[in-house]
Amino acid sequence: MFDGTYRFRNPRAAEANIRFNFPLPQGGGTLQEFVIEAGGKRITDPDDKGMYAWTGSVSAGAEVVARLRYRVTGAGAYDYVLGSERRRIGDFRLVATSDQAPKFGRSGIFPTSLNG
């Protein structure tokens, strides 16, 4: 089960309409129980373009917390892409629970801690 919390802020001096898109995992597996909860809304279905997204009006300087959960069954691997460039990522925590020992690819970044 993937369970992620994202925080984003409106850095502008005025209210802004913000859209939070979440790309679905590619490859094998079946996606189940998908939900985004943000700004008092609960999204369980894709929009007209087939994207799972939250759209809302965010006050100047305000922060929105989005929680995203889903289950993938039948996938052979899982990649979590943090962005398209090499850059520092702050306040990031990923917890993965599995009934098997983890395997890390050659180009992957190993975790700072491994329990179990």
C-alpha positions in Angstrom: 0.0 0.0 0.0 1.4 3.4 -1.0 0.5 6.1 1.6 2.1 9.5 0.9 1.7 13.0 2.3 2.6 16.0 0.3 2.8 19.6 1.4 2.7 22.5 -1.0 2.5 26.2 -0.5 1.2 29.2 -2.5 4.3 31.5 -2.5 2.4 34.4 -4.1 1.1 37.5 -2.4 -2.4 36.8 -3.8 -4.8 33.8 -3.8 -4.0 31.3 -6.6 -5.7 28.3 -8.2 -3.4 25.3 -7.8 -3.5 21.9 -9.4 -1.8 18.9 -7.8 -1.4 16.1 -10.4 -0.2 12.7 -9.4 1.2 10.4 -12.1 0.2 6.8 -11.8 2.9 4.1 -11.6 3.7 2.7 -15.0 4.3 -1.0 -15.8 2.7 -4.1 -14.5 0.2 -4.4 -11.7 -3.4 -3.4 -11.0 -4.1 -0.1 -9.2 -6.8 -0.3 -6.5 -8.2 1.8 -3.7 -6.8 5.1 -5.1 -7.7 8.3 -3.2 -6.4 11.8 -2.9 -7.5 13.8 0.1 -6.6 17.6 0.1 -8.2 20.8 0.9 -11.4 19.1 2.3 -11.9 17.2 -1.0 -11.7 13.5 -1.6 -10.8 12.4 -5.2 -11.3 8.8 -6.1 -11.8 9.0 -9.9 -9.7 10.5 -12.7 -10.7 13.8 -14.3 -11.7 14.3 -18.0 -8.1 13.9 -19.1 -7.6 10.6 -17.2 -5.5 12.3 -14.5 -5.9 11.9 -10.8 -5.7 15.6 -9.6 -6.7 18.0 -7.0 -7.6 21.6 -8.0 -8.3 24.3 -5.5 -8.0 27.9 -4.6 -5.2 28.5 -2.1 -4.8 31.8 -0.1 -1.5 33.8 -0.3 1.2 32.0 1.7 -1.2 29.2 2.7 -0.1 25.5 2.8 -2.2 22.6 1.5 -1.5 19.0 2.8 -2.5 16.3 0.3 -2.6 12.6 1.3 -2.5 10.0 -1.4 -3.1 6.3 -1.0 -3.4 3.4 -3.3 -2.5 -0.3 -3.6 -0.7 -2.0 -6.6 -1.0 -5.7 -6.9 1.0 -7.9 -9.3 3.8 -5.4 -10.0 7.4 -6.8 -10.2 9.0 -3.5 -9.2 8.2 0.0 -8.0 10.0 3.2 -8.8 9.4 6.5 -7.0 10.4 9.5 -9.1 11.2 12.6 -7.1 11.6 15.0 -10.1 13.2 15.4 -13.5 16.4 17.0 -12.3 19.1 16.4 -9.7 18.3 18.6 -6.8 18.1 18.6 -3.0 14.9 17.2 -1.6 13.9 18.4 1.9 11.5 16.8 4.4 11.2 13.5 2.5 10.4 10.3 4.2 9.4 7.0 2.5 8.3 4.0 4.5 7.9 0.7 2.6 6.5 -2.5 4.1 7.0 -5.8 2.3 6.9 -9.5 3.0 10.1 -9.9 1.1 13.7 -8.5 1.5 14.2 -5.3 -0.6 16.3 -5.3 -3.7 18.0 -2.0 -4.8 19.0 -1.4 -8.5 22.5 -0.3 -9.4 21.4 3.2 -10.1 19.2 3.5 -7.1 19.9 5.4 -3.9 20.1 3.2 -0.8 18.1 4.2 2.3 19.7 5.9 5.3 18.1 3.3 7.5 16.7 -0.2 7.0 14.6 -1.9 9.7 13.6 -5.6 9.8 
